[in-house]
Amino acid sequence: MQPKVPGYIVRILEKQAEFRTTEDIETIANLLDGLQSFRKYSRQMQLSMCRIVRYMKLVELISVTRTSSGSLYRCRGLNCHQECRRRIA
């Protein structure tokens, strides 16, 4: 399951870097502070990254799965994948 990004964060991340306020940058940093890999950087580096970070949404996921009989099965999307696994099993 894909994690949900809060709408207010998406709106901030869709802004061009030069239009982000200090408050926008702090908001992004506070959200990303929940990631251990983000916390290893100094606060100054974190804020620098938050000035330029962009939001990208995964539109389509294609999964290719090999069944127990050896044939390949292709499906699209996260919800579809769960349904496909049930069909294969």
Secondary structure, DSSP 4 states (H G I P E B T S, - for coil): -PPPPPHHHHHHHHS-GGG--HHHHHHHHHHHTTSHHHHTS-HHHHHHHHHH---------EEEEE-TTS-EEEEESHHHHHHHHHHH-
